[in-house]
């Protein structure tokens, strides 16, 4: 049995999210939450909310024991890119890409 939670169209670069996801992979849910709360990265706020959602899904939808949950799987994939233009010298324009992410978090119960 597993519980999933998805975060789609998060306005943060996938590279920034991947760094924080590597910290919590295969950790118990309560330890993962503690790590996220003490990690000074922008992605931590998104992932705290996502982890709380996954825990709530596990408890309410699948009747899983919260104390035995661990982060079995977590990954990020790139979402759509917002393309913007930045004016530069002599009438030129540079492109700015505002990236977004789709994050998936899977919790399972320890055997």
N, C-alpha and C positions, 0 to 999 in steps of 0.2 A: 504494500500500500504506500502511496506517495501523495504528497500535497504540493501543488504548484501555485506560483504567483508570477504574474507578468507585469512588467512596466514598459509601456510603449511610448514612443515619441518623447523621451526624456531629453531636454535640451542640454546635453552634456556630451562631450566627445567619448566615443567608445574606449579609447586608450586610457582615459582618466578613470573610467569605471572598472576596467580590467585590472588595474593595479590593486584596487580595494577588494575586488572579488577573489583575487589570489590569496588574500589574507584570511578569508573565512571559509574557503572550500574545505570540506570534510571535517569541519569543527562542529561540536554540539551547538544547538540553537542558542542556548543561554550564553555560551562563550563567544559565539559569533556576534551576538548583540552587544556584549561588553567591548569587544574589539572595535565594532563600528562606532560605538559611543565615544571611544577614546582615540579615534583616528582623525586627525585634522585635515581631511580631504573633502572637497565639495561633493563627491559621489556618496559620501557616508550618509548624508541626509536622505537621499533617494533610497539607499539600500536599507536603512533602518525602517523606513515606511514599508518597503517591500517585504522585509523579513517578518515584520509584525503581521502583515496581511497573510503571508504563507502560514504562519503559526496559527492564526485565526481560522484559516481554511482547513488546516489539519485537525484542529480541535472540533470545529462545528460541523464540517461536511463529512469527515472521515472517522470521527470518534477516536483519534489517535491520542496517545499519552504524551503530553507536552514535554515532560521531563526526559523522555527518551528520544526526542527528535534531534536529527543532525542534518547539516547542509550536504546533501548527497551530490547535487549537481548545481552549478551556477555558471552562466555564460552570458556574454553580451554580443549583440550583432549590430551593425550600423543601420541606422534609420535614414530617412530622407535628409538631404543636405539643402539648407537654405543658402542660396547664392546671392551675395550682396556685392556692391561696387564701392570701392574707396577711391576718391579722387586723389590724383598724384600730380607731380609737377609737369608743366608743359602740356597740359590737356590729356595726359594719360590717365588710365584707370586700372587699379589693381583689384582682382577678385578676392573677396573674403568669403570663406566657406564656414557657415555655422552648422556644425555637425549635430546629429541627434542619435539616440541609442534605443535599442530594444533589449531589455534585460529579462532573463528567465531565472527563477530560483526554485529548486526542487528540494523538499524536505522528506526524509524517510525516517522510520522508527528503527532504533538499534535492536538487533535480535537478542 
